[in-house]
Structures are given as structure tokens and as C-alpha cells.
């Protein structure tokens, strides 16, 4: 498996609530998959085409949070290394 592969993207989405029901039906009608199963990847591609500003806001938020976490982790690691006399 490639490091960029995410098997969860290919799992069929169950219509477990009103929003998922609407979204699965919408994407299913647009993509028209052979097996009539809509997966997360299909939903992401459809939303990216039709509502890119929504996905961009999520991506930006995830990037910022990840960057902040990396800085925090680096600082904490540096503190531990100094405490142990490694630097």
C-alpha cells in the first residue's frame, strides 16, 4: 500500500442521517457509480468541484492546526532533551 492510500476513502457511505442521505443521493446521481455505492472519495471530488471554498477552509484549518502541533512537539522535545542533558 502506498503511504498516500487511505482505504477509508473507498468505503461505501451509509445513509445514517438526513445529511448523509441527501449527500449520498446527490453524489450518486451525479457520479452514477456502477455498483450504486457512493464512497467518501466520490463525495470529496464532487464537493471539490462544486463547493471548493468549503474544502479549502477545512484544508487550511487542518494545515494550521498541524503546523501548530508540530511547533509544540518540537518545543517539548527540545525541553526534554535539555532536561536530559542531550543538548
PyMOL Python script that loads the backbone (N, CA, C, O; Angstrom):
from pymol import cmd

cmd.read_pdbstr("""\
ATOM      1  N   UNK A   1       0.839  -1.183   0.000  1.00  0.00           N
ATOM      2  CA  UNK A   1       0.000   0.000   0.000  1.00  0.00           C
ATOM      3  C   UNK A   1       0.884   1.246   0.000  1.00  0.00           C
ATOM      4  O   UNK A   1       1.867   1.308   0.738  1.00  0.00           O
ATOM      5  N   UNK A   2       0.549   2.211  -0.800  1.00  0.00           N
ATOM      6  CA  UNK A   2       1.244   3.486  -0.888  1.00  0.00           C
ATOM      7  C   UNK A   2       0.952   4.296   0.373  1.00  0.00           C
ATOM      8  O   UNK A   2      -0.132   4.193   0.947  1.00  0.00           O
ATOM      9  N   UNK A   3       1.926   5.102   0.798  1.00  0.00           N
ATOM     10  CA  UNK A   3       1.753   5.914   2.005  1.00  0.00           C
ATOM     11  C   UNK A   3       0.581   6.888   1.874  1.00  0.00           C
ATOM     12  O   UNK A   3       0.000   7.295   2.880  1.00  0.00           O
ATOM     13  N   UNK A   4       0.231   7.262   0.641  1.00  0.00           N
ATOM     14  CA  UNK A   4      -0.857   8.212   0.425  1.00  0.00           C
ATOM     15  C   UNK A   4      -2.215   7.534   0.276  1.00  0.00           C
ATOM     16  O   UNK A   4      -3.234   8.219   0.190  1.00  0.00           O
ATOM     17  N   UNK A   5      -2.248   6.211   0.243  1.00  0.00           N
ATOM     18  CA  UNK A   5      -3.514   5.489   0.117  1.00  0.00           C
ATOM     19  C   UNK A   5      -4.255   5.512   1.441  1.00  0.00           C
ATOM     20  O   UNK A   5      -3.660   5.342   2.505  1.00  0.00           O
ATOM     21  N   UNK A   6      -5.532   5.720   1.364  1.00  0.00           N
ATOM     22  CA  UNK A   6      -6.378   5.690   2.556  1.00  0.00           C
ATOM     23  C   UNK A   6      -7.576   4.808   2.231  1.00  0.00           C
ATOM     24  O   UNK A   6      -8.482   5.234   1.515  1.00  0.00           O
ATOM     25  N   UNK A   7      -7.589   3.589   2.747  1.00  0.00           N
ATOM     26  CA  UNK A   7      -8.684   2.672   2.415  1.00  0.00           C
ATOM     27  C   UNK A   7     -10.057   3.179   2.858  1.00  0.00           C
ATOM     28  O   UNK A   7     -11.078   2.756   2.317  1.00  0.00           O
ATOM     29  N   UNK A   8     -10.085   4.080   3.836  1.00  0.00           N
ATOM     30  CA  UNK A   8     -11.372   4.623   4.283  1.00  0.00           C
ATOM     31  C   UNK A   8     -12.063   5.442   3.199  1.00  0.00           C
ATOM     32  O   UNK A   8     -13.286   5.579   3.209  1.00  0.00           O
ATOM     33  N   UNK A   9     -11.283   5.987   2.263  1.00  0.00           N
ATOM     34  CA  UNK A   9     -11.875   6.774   1.180  1.00  0.00           C
ATOM     35  C   UNK A   9     -12.740   5.918   0.261  1.00  0.00           C
ATOM     36  O   UNK A   9     -13.646   6.432  -0.396  1.00  0.00           O
ATOM     37  N   UNK A  10     -12.468   4.630   0.213  1.00  0.00           N
ATOM     38  CA  UNK A  10     -13.169   3.749  -0.720  1.00  0.00           C
ATOM     39  C   UNK A  10     -14.324   2.986  -0.079  1.00  0.00           C
ATOM     40  O   UNK A  10     -15.021   2.227  -0.753  1.00  0.00           O
ATOM     41  N   UNK A  11     -14.524   3.183   1.209  1.00  0.00           N
ATOM     42  CA  UNK A  11     -15.636   2.511   1.888  1.00  0.00           C
ATOM     43  C   UNK A  11     -16.954   3.181   1.506  1.00  0.00           C
ATOM     44  O   UNK A  11     -17.030   4.408   1.443  1.00  0.00           O
ATOM     45  N   UNK A  12     -17.992   2.383   1.251  1.00  0.00           N
ATOM     46  CA  UNK A  12     -19.301   2.968   0.948  1.00  0.00           C
ATOM     47  C   UNK A  12     -19.820   3.779   2.134  1.00  0.00           C
ATOM     48  O   UNK A  12     -19.608   3.410   3.289  1.00  0.00           O
ATOM     49  N   UNK A  13     -20.490   4.867   1.843  1.00  0.00           N
ATOM     50  CA  UNK A  13     -21.064   5.715   2.883  1.00  0.00           C
ATOM     51  C   UNK A  13     -22.502   5.270   3.127  1.00  0.00           C
ATOM     52  O   UNK A  13     -23.304   5.162   2.199  1.00  0.00           O
ATOM     53  N   UNK A  14     -22.804   5.016   4.389  1.00  0.00           N
ATOM     54  CA  UNK A  14     -24.154   4.608   4.773  1.00  0.00           C
ATOM     55  C   UNK A  14     -25.017   5.845   4.994  1.00  0.00           C
ATOM     56  O   UNK A  14     -24.538   6.866   5.488  1.00  0.00           O
ATOM     57  N   UNK A  15     -26.255   5.750   4.634  1.00  0.00           N
ATOM     58  CA  UNK A  15     -27.200   6.851   4.824  1.00  0.00           C
ATOM     59  C   UNK A  15     -27.747   6.805   6.255  1.00  0.00           C
ATOM     60  O   UNK A  15     -28.899   6.434   6.480  1.00  0.00           O
ATOM     61  N   UNK A  16     -26.905   7.185   7.211  1.00  0.00           N
ATOM     62  CA  UNK A  16     -27.267   7.050   8.619  1.00  0.00           C
ATOM     63  C   UNK A  16     -27.917   8.285   9.223  1.00  0.00           C
ATOM     64  O   UNK A  16     -28.365   8.250  10.370  1.00  0.00           O
ATOM     65  N   UNK A  17     -27.973   9.365   8.474  1.00  0.00           N
ATOM     66  CA  UNK A  17     -28.684  10.560   8.940  1.00  0.00           C
ATOM     67  C   UNK A  17     -29.168  11.349   7.721  1.00  0.00           C
ATOM     68  O   UNK A  17     -28.856  11.007   6.580  1.00  0.00           O
ATOM     69  N   UNK A  18     -29.915  12.383   7.978  1.00  0.00           N
ATOM     70  CA  UNK A  18     -30.554  13.132   6.892  1.00  0.00           C
ATOM     71  C   UNK A  18     -29.539  13.774   5.935  1.00  0.00           C
ATOM     72  O   UNK A  18     -29.732  13.763   4.719  1.00  0.00           O
ATOM     73  N   UNK A  19     -28.468  14.327   6.490  1.00  0.00           N
ATOM     74  CA  UNK A  19     -27.456  14.959   5.641  1.00  0.00           C
ATOM     75  C   UNK A  19     -26.753  13.928   4.766  1.00  0.00           C
ATOM     76  O   UNK A  19     -26.572  14.144   3.567  1.00  0.00           O
ATOM     77  N   UNK A  20     -26.356  12.808   5.368  1.00  0.00           N
ATOM     78  CA  UNK A  20     -25.692  11.758   4.582  1.00  0.00           C
ATOM     79  C   UNK A  20     -26.623  11.216   3.507  1.00  0.00           C
ATOM     80  O   UNK A  20     -26.188  10.935   2.391  1.00  0.00           O
ATOM     81  N   UNK A  21     -27.886  11.069   3.834  1.00  0.00           N
ATOM     82  CA  UNK A  21     -28.846  10.572   2.841  1.00  0.00           C
ATOM     83  C   UNK A  21     -28.902  11.515   1.646  1.00  0.00           C
ATOM     84  O   UNK A  21     -28.850  11.077   0.496  1.00  0.00           O
ATOM     85  N   UNK A  22     -29.007  12.807   1.923  1.00  0.00           N
ATOM     86  CA  UNK A  22     -29.060  13.794   0.842  1.00  0.00           C
ATOM     87  C   UNK A  22     -27.760  13.783   0.039  1.00  0.00           C
ATOM     88  O   UNK A  22     -27.784  13.779  -1.192  1.00  0.00           O
ATOM     89  N   UNK A  23     -26.618  13.778   0.747  1.00  0.00           N
ATOM     90  CA  UNK A  23     -25.332  13.854   0.077  1.00  0.00           C
ATOM     91  C   UNK A  23     -25.043  12.605  -0.755  1.00  0.00           C
ATOM     92  O   UNK A  23     -24.578  12.711  -1.890  1.00  0.00           O
ATOM     93  N   UNK A  24     -25.314  11.441  -0.204  1.00  0.00           N
ATOM     94  CA  UNK A  24     -25.093  10.194  -0.946  1.00  0.00           C
ATOM     95  C   UNK A  24     -25.988  10.160  -2.184  1.00  0.00           C
ATOM     96  O   UNK A  24     -25.536   9.776  -3.263  1.00  0.00           O
ATOM     97  N   UNK A  25     -27.252  10.556  -2.038  1.00  0.00           N
ATOM     98  CA  UNK A  25     -28.147  10.585  -3.197  1.00  0.00           C
ATOM     99  C   UNK A  25     -27.667  11.584  -4.242  1.00  0.00           C
ATOM    100  O   UNK A  25     -27.670  11.287  -5.436  1.00  0.00           O
ATOM    101  N   UNK A  26     -27.253  12.770  -3.795  1.00  0.00           N
ATOM    102  CA  UNK A  26     -26.781  13.798  -4.722  1.00  0.00           C
ATOM    103  C   UNK A  26     -25.561  13.306  -5.501  1.00  0.00           C
ATOM    104  O   UNK A  26     -25.527  13.376  -6.730  1.00  0.00           O
ATOM    105  N   UNK A  27     -24.560  12.809  -4.771  1.00  0.00           N
ATOM    106  CA  UNK A  27     -23.334  12.343  -5.419  1.00  0.00           C
ATOM    107  C   UNK A  27     -23.626  11.114  -6.277  1.00  0.00           C
ATOM    108  O   UNK A  27     -23.086  10.987  -7.376  1.00  0.00           O
ATOM    109  N   UNK A  28     -24.459  10.224  -5.797  1.00  0.00           N
ATOM    110  CA  UNK A  28     -24.820   9.037  -6.573  1.00  0.00           C
ATOM    111  C   UNK A  28     -25.459   9.407  -7.901  1.00  0.00           C
ATOM    112  O   UNK A  28     -25.154   8.799  -8.927  1.00  0.00           O
ATOM    113  N   UNK A  29     -26.345  10.401  -7.891  1.00  0.00           N
ATOM    114  CA  UNK A  29     -26.985  10.846  -9.135  1.00  0.00           C
ATOM    115  C   UNK A  29     -25.987  11.523 -10.068  1.00  0.00           C
ATOM    116  O   UNK A  29     -26.093  11.397 -11.288  1.00  0.00           O
ATOM    117  N   UNK A  30     -25.027  12.234  -9.503  1.00  0.00           N
ATOM    118  CA  UNK A  30     -24.040  12.942 -10.325  1.00  0.00           C
ATOM    119  C   UNK A  30     -22.986  11.978 -10.891  1.00  0.00           C
ATOM    120  O   UNK A  30     -22.660  12.039 -12.076  1.00  0.00           O
ATOM    121  N   UNK A  31     -22.454  11.091 -10.039  1.00  0.00           N
ATOM    122  CA  UNK A  31     -21.361  10.205 -10.434  1.00  0.00           C
ATOM    123  C   UNK A  31     -21.878   8.946 -11.122  1.00  0.00           C
ATOM    124  O   UNK A  31     -21.229   8.406 -12.018  1.00  0.00           O
ATOM    125  N   UNK A  32     -23.035   8.490 -10.702  1.00  0.00           N
ATOM    126  CA  UNK A  32     -23.658   7.285 -11.240  1.00  0.00           C
ATOM    127  C   UNK A  32     -22.707   6.082 -11.213  1.00  0.00           C
ATOM    128  O   UNK A  32     -22.370   5.532 -12.261  1.00  0.00           O
ATOM    129  N   UNK A  33     -22.273   5.674 -10.000  1.00  0.00           N
ATOM    130  CA  UNK A  33     -21.342   4.548  -9.904  1.00  0.00           C
ATOM    131  C   UNK A  33     -21.974   3.251 -10.368  1.00  0.00           C
ATOM    132  O   UNK A  33     -23.177   3.044 -10.215  1.00  0.00           O
ATOM    133  N   UNK A  34     -21.151   2.375 -10.938  1.00  0.00           N
ATOM    134  CA  UNK A  34     -21.646   1.105 -11.486  1.00  0.00           C
ATOM    135  C   UNK A  34     -22.338   0.241 -10.445  1.00  0.00           C
ATOM    136  O   UNK A  34     -23.358  -0.384 -10.735  1.00  0.00           O
ATOM    137  N   UNK A  35     -21.791   0.202  -9.237  1.00  0.00           N
ATOM    138  CA  UNK A  35     -22.358  -0.662  -8.198  1.00  0.00           C
ATOM    139  C   UNK A  35     -23.359   0.066  -7.299  1.00  0.00           C
ATOM    140  O   UNK A  35     -23.817  -0.493  -6.302  1.00  0.00           O
ATOM    141  N   UNK A  36     -23.698   1.298  -7.642  1.00  0.00           N
ATOM    142  CA  UNK A  36     -24.640   2.137  -6.881  1.00  0.00           C
ATOM    143  C   UNK A  36     -24.155   2.460  -5.476  1.00  0.00           C
ATOM    144  O   UNK A  36     -24.947   2.893  -4.639  1.00  0.00           O
ATOM    145  N   UNK A  37     -22.863   2.257  -5.198  1.00  0.00           N
ATOM    146  CA  UNK A  37     -22.308   2.610  -3.895  1.00  0.00           C
ATOM    147  C   UNK A  37     -21.511   3.910  -4.020  1.00  0.00           C
ATOM    148  O   UNK A  37     -20.673   4.062  -4.909  1.00  0.00           O
ATOM    149  N   UNK A  38     -21.790   4.835  -3.114  1.00  0.00           N
ATOM    150  CA  UNK A  38     -21.072   6.105  -3.070  1.00  0.00           C
ATOM    151  C   UNK A  38     -20.062   6.016  -1.931  1.00  0.00           C
ATOM    152  O   UNK A  38     -20.404   5.620  -0.817  1.00  0.00           O
ATOM    153  N   UNK A  39     -18.809   6.388  -2.221  1.00  0.00           N
ATOM    154  CA  UNK A  39     -17.791   6.360  -1.177  1.00  0.00           C
ATOM    155  C   UNK A  39     -17.317   7.778  -0.865  1.00  0.00           C
ATOM    156  O   UNK A  39     -17.687   8.735  -1.544  1.00  0.00           O
ATOM    157  N   UNK A  40     -16.500   7.890   0.167  1.00  0.00           N
ATOM    158  CA  UNK A  40     -16.032   9.195   0.625  1.00  0.00           C
ATOM    159  C   UNK A  40     -15.246   9.911  -0.469  1.00  0.00           C
ATOM    160  O   UNK A  40     -15.377  11.124  -0.633  1.00  0.00           O
ATOM    161  N   UNK A  41     -14.436   9.178  -1.211  1.00  0.00           N
ATOM    162  CA  UNK A  41     -13.653   9.795  -2.278  1.00  0.00           C
ATOM    163  C   UNK A  41     -14.550  10.463  -3.319  1.00  0.00           C
ATOM    164  O   UNK A  41     -14.253  11.565  -3.781  1.00  0.00           O
ATOM    165  N   UNK A  42     -15.632   9.809  -3.682  1.00  0.00           N
ATOM    166  CA  UNK A  42     -16.579  10.394  -4.643  1.00  0.00           C
ATOM    167  C   UNK A  42     -17.194  11.677  -4.090  1.00  0.00           C
ATOM    168  O   UNK A  42     -17.370  12.654  -4.818  1.00  0.00           O
ATOM    169  N   UNK A  43     -17.516  11.667  -2.811  1.00  0.00           N
ATOM    170  CA  UNK A  43     -18.098  12.854  -2.183  1.00  0.00           C
ATOM    171  C   UNK A  43     -17.093  13.996  -2.171  1.00  0.00           C
ATOM    172  O   UNK A  43     -17.435  15.135  -2.489  1.00  0.00           O
ATOM    173  N   UNK A  44     -15.845  13.690  -1.801  1.00  0.00           N
ATOM    174  CA  UNK A  44     -14.808  14.730  -1.771  1.00  0.00           C
ATOM    175  C   UNK A  44     -14.611  15.342  -3.152  1.00  0.00           C
ATOM    176  O   UNK A  44     -14.540  16.563  -3.287  1.00  0.00           O
ATOM    177  N   UNK A  45     -14.521  14.500  -4.178  1.00  0.00           N
ATOM    178  CA  UNK A  45     -14.324  15.011  -5.544  1.00  0.00           C
ATOM    179  C   UNK A  45     -15.498  15.878  -5.987  1.00  0.00           C
ATOM    180  O   UNK A  45     -15.308  16.911  -6.628  1.00  0.00           O
ATOM    181  N   UNK A  46     -16.699  15.458  -5.646  1.00  0.00           N
ATOM    182  CA  UNK A  46     -17.885  16.231  -6.030  1.00  0.00           C
ATOM    183  C   UNK A  46     -17.919  17.570  -5.304  1.00  0.00           C
ATOM    184  O   UNK A  46     -18.184  18.604  -5.916  1.00  0.00           O
ATOM    185  N   UNK A  47     -17.651  17.552  -4.006  1.00  0.00           N
ATOM    186  CA  UNK A  47     -17.640  18.802  -3.240  1.00  0.00           C
ATOM    187  C   UNK A  47     -16.514  19.706  -3.733  1.00  0.00           C
ATOM    188  O   UNK A  47     -16.693  20.921  -3.806  1.00  0.00           O
ATOM    189  N   UNK A  48     -15.365  19.142  -4.069  1.00  0.00           N
ATOM    190  CA  UNK A  48     -14.247  19.942  -4.583  1.00  0.00           C
ATOM    191  C   UNK A  48     -14.616  20.652  -5.885  1.00  0.00           C
ATOM    192  O   UNK A  48     -14.210  21.790  -6.119  1.00  0.00           O
ATOM    193  N   UNK A  49     -15.383  19.972  -6.721  1.00  0.00           N
ATOM    194  CA  UNK A  49     -15.811  20.580  -7.984  1.00  0.00           C
ATOM    195  C   UNK A  49     -16.872  21.648  -7.780  1.00  0.00           C
ATOM    196  O   UNK A  49     -16.839  22.690  -8.433  1.00  0.00           O
ATOM    197  N   UNK A  50     -17.810  21.397  -6.880  1.00  0.00           N
ATOM    198  CA  UNK A  50     -18.980  22.261  -6.764  1.00  0.00           C
ATOM    199  C   UNK A  50     -18.938  23.244  -5.599  1.00  0.00           C
ATOM    200  O   UNK A  50     -19.681  24.225  -5.588  1.00  0.00           O
ATOM    201  N   UNK A  51     -18.077  22.986  -4.621  1.00  0.00           N
ATOM    202  CA  UNK A  51     -18.019  23.851  -3.435  1.00  0.00           C
ATOM    203  C   UNK A  51     -16.583  23.903  -2.917  1.00  0.00           C
ATOM    204  O   UNK A  51     -16.326  23.560  -1.762  1.00  0.00           O
ATOM    205  N   UNK A  52     -15.640  24.334  -3.773  1.00  0.00           N
ATOM    206  CA  UNK A  52     -14.228  24.287  -3.414  1.00  0.00           C
ATOM    207  C   UNK A  52     -13.875  25.139  -2.195  1.00  0.00           C
ATOM    208  O   UNK A  52     -12.962  24.789  -1.447  1.00  0.00           O
ATOM    209  N   UNK A  53     -14.576  26.240  -1.983  1.00  0.00           N
ATOM    210  CA  UNK A  53     -14.256  27.101  -0.847  1.00  0.00           C
ATOM    211  C   UNK A  53     -14.527  26.401   0.499  1.00  0.00           C
ATOM    212  O   UNK A  53     -13.902  26.724   1.509  1.00  0.00           O
ATOM    213  N   UNK A  54     -15.446  25.461   0.498  1.00  0.00           N
ATOM    214  CA  UNK A  54     -15.716  24.677   1.701  1.00  0.00           C
ATOM    215  C   UNK A  54     -14.522  23.781   2.032  1.00  0.00           C
ATOM    216  O   UNK A  54     -14.044  23.772   3.166  1.00  0.00           O
ATOM    217  N   UNK A  55     -14.047  23.033   1.045  1.00  0.00           N
ATOM    218  CA  UNK A  55     -12.901  22.156   1.283  1.00  0.00           C
ATOM    219  C   UNK A  55     -11.632  22.946   1.558  1.00  0.00           C
ATOM    220  O   UNK A  55     -10.788  22.509   2.341  1.00  0.00           O
ATOM    221  N   UNK A  56     -11.488  24.097   0.928  1.00  0.00           N
ATOM    222  CA  UNK A  56     -10.309  24.923   1.166  1.00  0.00           C
ATOM    223  C   UNK A  56     -10.270  25.391   2.613  1.00  0.00           C
ATOM    224  O   UNK A  56      -9.207  25.390   3.235  1.00  0.00           O
ATOM    225  N   UNK A  57     -11.415  25.792   3.157  1.00  0.00           N
ATOM    226  CA  UNK A  57     -11.463  26.238   4.554  1.00  0.00           C
ATOM    227  C   UNK A  57     -11.069  25.093   5.489  1.00  0.00           C
ATOM    228  O   UNK A  57     -10.338  25.315   6.455  1.00  0.00           O
ATOM    229  N   UNK A  58     -11.532  23.895   5.224  1.00  0.00           N
ATOM    230  CA  UNK A  58     -11.181  22.735   6.047  1.00  0.00           C
ATOM    231  C   UNK A  58      -9.690  22.422   5.914  1.00  0.00           C
ATOM    232  O   UNK A  58      -9.018  22.165   6.912  1.00  0.00           O
ATOM    233  N   UNK A  59      -9.181  22.444   4.697  1.00  0.00           N
ATOM    234  CA  UNK A  59      -7.759  22.154   4.475  1.00  0.00           C
ATOM    235  C   UNK A  59      -6.867  23.184   5.169  1.00  0.00           C
ATOM    236  O   UNK A  59      -5.858  22.827   5.778  1.00  0.00           O
ATOM    237  N   UNK A  60      -7.239  24.451   5.077  1.00  0.00           N
ATOM    238  CA  UNK A  60      -6.449  25.495   5.729  1.00  0.00           C
ATOM    239  C   UNK A  60      -6.439  25.303   7.245  1.00  0.00           C
ATOM    240  O   UNK A  60      -5.393  25.421   7.884  1.00  0.00           O
ATOM    241  N   UNK A  61      -7.594  25.011   7.810  1.00  0.00           N
ATOM    242  CA  UNK A  61      -7.694  24.797   9.249  1.00  0.00           C
ATOM    243  C   UNK A  61      -6.834  23.607   9.687  1.00  0.00           C
ATOM    244  O   UNK A  61      -6.118  23.685  10.685  1.00  0.00           O
ATOM    245  N   UNK A  62      -6.911  22.523   8.943  1.00  0.00           N
ATOM    246  CA  UNK A  62      -6.104  21.338   9.273  1.00  0.00           C
ATOM    247  C   UNK A  62      -4.617  21.635   9.156  1.00  0.00           C
ATOM    248  O   UNK A  62      -3.827  21.166   9.975  1.00  0.00           O
ATOM    249  N   UNK A  63      -4.226  22.405   8.152  1.00  0.00           N
ATOM    250  CA  UNK A  63      -2.819  22.758   7.975  1.00  0.00           C
ATOM    251  C   UNK A  63      -2.330  23.582   9.159  1.00  0.00           C
ATOM    252  O   UNK A  63      -1.275  23.294   9.723  1.00  0.00           O
ATOM    253  N   UNK A  64      -3.082  24.594   9.533  1.00  0.00           N
ATOM    254  CA  UNK A  64      -2.685  25.462  10.638  1.00  0.00           C
ATOM    255  C   UNK A  64      -2.584  24.666  11.934  1.00  0.00           C
ATOM    256  O   UNK A  64      -1.617  24.818  12.681  1.00  0.00           O
ATOM    257  N   UNK A  65      -3.576  23.818  12.208  1.00  0.00           N
ATOM    258  CA  UNK A  65      -3.536  23.009  13.434  1.00  0.00           C
ATOM    259  C   UNK A  65      -2.351  22.041  13.424  1.00  0.00           C
ATOM    260  O   UNK A  65      -1.705  21.841  14.452  1.00  0.00           O
ATOM    261  N   UNK A  66      -2.071  21.453  12.291  1.00  0.00           N
ATOM    262  CA  UNK A  66      -0.936  20.546  12.184  1.00  0.00           C
ATOM    263  C   UNK A  66       0.377  21.274  12.386  1.00  0.00           C
ATOM    264  O   UNK A  66       1.280  20.765  13.051  1.00  0.00           O
ATOM    265  N   UNK A  67       0.486  22.454  11.819  1.00  0.00           N
ATOM    266  CA  UNK A  67       1.695  23.257  11.963  1.00  0.00           C
ATOM    267  C   UNK A  67       1.891  23.655  13.420  1.00  0.00           C
ATOM    268  O   UNK A  67       3.002  23.562  13.943  1.00  0.00           O
ATOM    269  N   UNK A  68       0.816  24.099  14.083  1.00  0.00           N
ATOM    270  CA  UNK A  68       0.893  24.464  15.500  1.00  0.00           C
ATOM    271  C   UNK A  68       1.309  23.261  16.347  1.00  0.00           C
ATOM    272  O   UNK A  68       2.118  23.397  17.265  1.00  0.00           O
ATOM    273  N   UNK A  69       0.760  22.092  16.042  1.00  0.00           N
ATOM    274  CA  UNK A  69       1.107  20.889  16.790  1.00  0.00           C
ATOM    275  C   UNK A  69       2.580  20.542  16.596  1.00  0.00           C
ATOM    276  O   UNK A  69       3.251  20.138  17.545  1.00  0.00           O
ATOM    277  N   UNK A  70       3.084  20.695  15.380  1.00  0.00           N
ATOM    278  CA  UNK A  70       4.492  20.402  15.108  1.00  0.00           C
ATOM    279  C   UNK A  70       5.403  21.335  15.902  1.00  0.00           C
ATOM    280  O   UNK A  70       6.416  20.894  16.446  1.00  0.00           O
ATOM    281  N   UNK A  71       5.059  22.604  15.974  1.00  0.00           N
ATOM    282  CA  UNK A  71       5.863  23.561  16.748  1.00  0.00           C
ATOM    283  C   UNK A  71       5.832  23.191  18.223  1.00  0.00           C
ATOM    284  O   UNK A  71       6.868  23.207  18.888  1.00  0.00           O
ATOM    285  N   UNK A  72       4.664  22.863  18.736  1.00  0.00           N
ATOM    286  CA  UNK A  72       4.540  22.456  20.138  1.00  0.00           C
ATOM    287  C   UNK A  72       5.387  21.210  20.409  1.00  0.00           C
ATOM    288  O   UNK A  72       6.137  21.164  21.385  1.00  0.00           O
ATOM    289  N   UNK A  73       5.264  20.204  19.545  1.00  0.00           N
ATOM    290  CA  UNK A  73       6.019  18.971  19.725  1.00  0.00           C
ATOM    291  C   UNK A  73       7.526  19.226  19.702  1.00  0.00           C
ATOM    292  O   UNK A  73       8.272  18.653  20.495  1.00  0.00           O
ATOM    293  N   UNK A  74       7.958  20.077  18.798  1.00  0.00           N
ATOM    294  CA  UNK A  74       9.376  20.415  18.711  1.00  0.00           C
ATOM    295  C   UNK A  74       9.847  21.071  20.004  1.00  0.00           C
ATOM    296  O   UNK A  74      10.882  20.697  20.554  1.00  0.00           O
ATOM    297  N   UNK A  75       9.085  22.052  20.486  1.00  0.00           N
ATOM    298  CA  UNK A  75       9.449  22.746  21.721  1.00  0.00           C
ATOM    299  C   UNK A  75       9.501  21.794  22.911  1.00  0.00           C
ATOM    300  O   UNK A  75      10.422  21.864  23.724  1.00  0.00           O
ATOM    301  N   UNK A  76       8.523  20.913  23.015  1.00  0.00           N
ATOM    302  CA  UNK A  76       8.504  19.949  24.119  1.00  0.00           C
ATOM    303  C   UNK A  76       9.672  18.971  24.018  1.00  0.00           C
ATOM    304  O   UNK A  76      10.276  18.623  25.032  1.00  0.00           O
ATOM    305  N   UNK A  77       9.988  18.534  22.825  1.00  0.00           N
ATOM    306  CA  UNK A  77      11.130  17.649  22.627  1.00  0.00           C
ATOM    307  C   UNK A  77      12.433  18.321  23.009  1.00  0.00           C
ATOM    308  O   UNK A  77      13.304  17.717  23.635  1.00  0.00           O
ATOM    309  N   UNK A  78      12.551  19.576  22.624  1.00  0.00           N
ATOM    310  CA  UNK A  78      13.755  20.330  22.975  1.00  0.00           C
ATOM    311  C   UNK A  78      13.893  20.476  24.494  1.00  0.00           C
ATOM    312  O   UNK A  78      14.990  20.337  25.035  1.00  0.00           O
ATOM    313  N   UNK A  79      12.782  20.754  25.178  1.00  0.00           N
ATOM    314  CA  UNK A  79      12.797  20.859  26.643  1.00  0.00           C
ATOM    315  C   UNK A  79      13.261  19.549  27.270  1.00  0.00           C
ATOM    316  O   UNK A  79      14.095  19.551  28.175  1.00  0.00           O
ATOM    317  N   UNK A  80      12.721  18.434  26.788  1.00  0.00           N
ATOM    318  CA  UNK A  80      13.100  17.120  27.338  1.00  0.00           C
ATOM    319  C   UNK A  80      14.563  16.813  27.086  1.00  0.00           C
ATOM    320  O   UNK A  80      15.242  16.272  27.958  1.00  0.00           O
ATOM    321  N   UNK A  81      15.052  17.150  25.908  1.00  0.00           N
ATOM    322  CA  UNK A  81      16.448  16.902  25.588  1.00  0.00           C
ATOM    323  C   UNK A  81      17.367  17.739  26.479  1.00  0.00           C
ATOM    324  O   UNK A  81      18.406  17.251  26.924  1.00  0.00           O
ATOM    325  N   UNK A  82      16.993  18.997  26.743  1.00  0.00           N
ATOM    326  CA  UNK A  82      17.782  19.837  27.633  1.00  0.00           C
ATOM    327  C   UNK A  82      17.759  19.293  29.048  1.00  0.00           C
ATOM    328  O   UNK A  82      18.781  19.299  29.734  1.00  0.00           O
ATOM    329  N   UNK A  83      16.609  18.826  29.489  1.00  0.00           N
ATOM    330  CA  UNK A  83      16.454  18.273  30.833  1.00  0.00           C
ATOM    331  C   UNK A  83      17.338  17.025  31.007  1.00  0.00           C
ATOM    332  O   UNK A  83      17.899  16.801  32.080  1.00  0.00           O
ATOM    333  N   UNK A  84      17.453  16.230  29.960  1.00  0.00           N
ATOM    334  CA  UNK A  84      18.276  15.021  29.999  1.00  0.00           C
ATOM    335  C   UNK A  84      19.748  15.296  29.696  1.00  0.00           C
ATOM    336  O   UNK A  84      20.577  14.387  29.734  1.00  0.00           O
ATOM    337  N   UNK A  85      20.066  16.554  29.394  1.00  0.00           N
ATOM    338  CA  UNK A  85      21.440  16.927  29.109  1.00  0.00           C
ATOM    339  C   UNK A  85      21.930  16.472  27.744  1.00  0.00           C
ATOM    340  O   UNK A  85      23.132  16.321  27.525  1.00  0.00           O
ATOM    341  N   UNK A  86      20.992  16.255  26.828  1.00  0.00           N
ATOM    342  CA  UNK A  86      21.370  15.786  25.491  1.00  0.00           C
ATOM    343  C   UNK A  86      21.739  16.956  24.567  1.00  0.00           C
ATOM    344  O   UNK A  86      22.391  16.760  23.542  1.00  0.00           O
ATOM    345  N   UNK A  87      21.326  18.147  24.930  1.00  0.00           N
ATOM    346  CA  UNK A  87      21.724  19.338  24.135  1.00  0.00           C
ATOM    347  C   UNK A  87      22.088  20.472  25.072  1.00  0.00           C
ATOM    348  O   UNK A  87      22.448  21.558  24.617  1.00  0.00           O
TER     349      UNK A  87
END
""", "prot")
cmd.dss("prot")
cmd.show_as("cartoon", "prot")
cmd.util.cbc("prot")
cmd.orient("prot")
